[in-house]
Amino acid sequence: MPKQTTSSDYDTIIIGSGAGGLAAAICLSRAGQKVLVLEQHDVPGGWCHSFYLNGHRFTPGVHYVGLCGEGETTNDLYRGLGIANDLVFFRMNPDAYEHVHIGEHRFDIPANPEEFAARLGERFPKEAKRIKKYLGLIRKISEQLYSLPYFKGFWQKLTIPYKTRHFGKYGLFSLRRVINWHIKDPLVKNILNIQCGDHGVQPRKAAFILHAALMFHYFYGGYYPMGGGGALIKAMTNAIKRHEGDIWTSQGVRKILIAGEEHKKAVGVELENGEQLYAKRIISNADVGITYNQLIGREQLSQKLQKKLEKTIYSCTSLMLFLTVDMDVRQAGLDSGNIWMMPDKDQDTYYDQAMNSDLQSDAPFEGMFISCTTLKDPISFDGKHHTLEVITFIDYKCFEKYTDEDAQRSSEYMAFKDHLTKKMLGGLEKAVPGIGNHIVHQELGTPITNEYYINTTEGNVYGTEKSLKHIGPFAFKAKSEIENLYLCGASILSHGVAGASHSGVATAAEILGCHPDELKAPQDGQELRIYEAEDATNYPDWMLKKIEVKKARLASKEGTATAR
């Protein structure tokens, strides 16, 4: 029989264990609340979880994180959550944390905005002054955006129009419109806009302020957690447990329990097995479409919210190829920096064509994001095998016919996956020639994979589409119209690992009646350890020992196999 109670078992139940849900759980549990996190997958983490294929680790949603340096916001966030001491990050190649491949053109983005401007200006001297002005605008817009929550009191708020004048001037324009005002050369535009892949929206639809904030997030480079995203999740779950919070995996939620007719109130959840759990409040870290359309049901919502949901557009979905190879990828030109690859054409045109391309053709994919995790995280390299995560965006419509696939996939679906894998490898060969001859293991994740493991609407990767219609004041709110029901995650405040985490803190602050900065104020004794992915000179002994042990295990395994 399902459990039936009339009193609250918990102060807060959190649905979903992505970075946002776990950040909220840390803040609430250390404030003394009895917190339960429910996760439908068999491991916590959402997009940030790690998994293993033939002993090699992959993380679908963590490829790099910005602002991890001393005194920067992500560093302060992890110190404030009390998890910094449990984390180690590697700084990706500071001379080229992003490698831009546009057709036959190559450009490396350094982890320094002044150097970026100088390098780009030297390559395109006719655009040098405009490039410097544009990157200066990116900085001003971002700094003004981040300053908004700190205007307090009547007199300070009076100064907002002046102190945020750049933000106000460009706040309602698309990226395409603003960059066209400043930059003339099409190739320069494509280089400056290459990180559109980090929000999945082409320039004509992307909000300029969102893209500016994203570029600013990586102005000083990218960092990768030792142990992949799973290490970040482990640090967060350990913090929750230290504060006596609970995390239950393999516990899907069937619905959110709502009481009242006129004045609706969230009172608990019903699990897939029929068990009912009650709480004073509910936080959904699930996809907003899943939350409102399935867990609550539109009949429980106001007409205004129903109309908003009808107009909501979700971000693009993806194909993600997980590869293990036995080749010297450094000799092939790879390092710890990402590779962004796209054809030499207008970026809006490319996105439109990519979203509407004929996936049945044999033509290789032209646009990709390529990440070598064993170079970003040297500890994970066994001396022989490298792991790569290769991503391309597609339209979900191509997979609609497979939405009813169960755990036992159909032969038609598997054949389609094999075909798409060949298209992915064809594109990858352009960036890493010969890699196809060195594949030890390959696995392709599709939109159906995203739905199955992450439970996102149409397999989306960034929550709601990051266009002007879905960000800032137009985004879904942390506090819902239903009493005691809150939301956090990629569709609420911001997307990405850091954005979702900040969202969880902001939602917890809403519940606790304080400012988010109070919850993420850096704690004394907490320090985020950072080492260079490209230089082992300063690695501590314990780290060097880990590297040697991993290599020794492979050598022993191969020696045993040879002896047999």
Secondary structure, DSSP 8 states (H G I E B T S, - for coil): -----SS-SEEEEEE--SHHHHHHHHHHHHTT--EEEE-SSSSS-GGG--EEETTEEE-SS-S-B---STTSHHHHHHHHTT-GGG-EEEE--TT-SEEEEETTEEEEE-S-HHHHHHHHHHHSGGGHHHHHHHHHHHHHHHHHHHHGGG--SHHHHHTHHHHTHHHHHHTTSBHHHHHHHH---HHHHHHHTGGGGGTT--TTTBBHHHHHHHHHHTTT--EEETTHHHHHHHHHHHHHHHTT-EEESS--EEEEEEE-SSS-EEEEEEETTS-EEEEEEEEE-S-HHIIIIIII-GGGS-HHHHHHHHH--B--EEEEEEEEE-S-TTTTT--SSEEEEE-SS-HHHHHHHHHT--TTS----S-EEEEEHHHHSGGG--SS-EEEEEEEEE-GGGGGGGTT--SS--HHHHHHHHHHHHHHHHHHHHHSTTGGGGEEEEEEE-HHHHHHHH--GGG-SSSB--BGGGSGGGS--SB-SSBTEEE-STTTT--HHHHHHHHHHHHHHHHHTS-HHHHS---TT---EEEETT--TT--HHHHHHHHHHHHHHHHHHHHHHH-
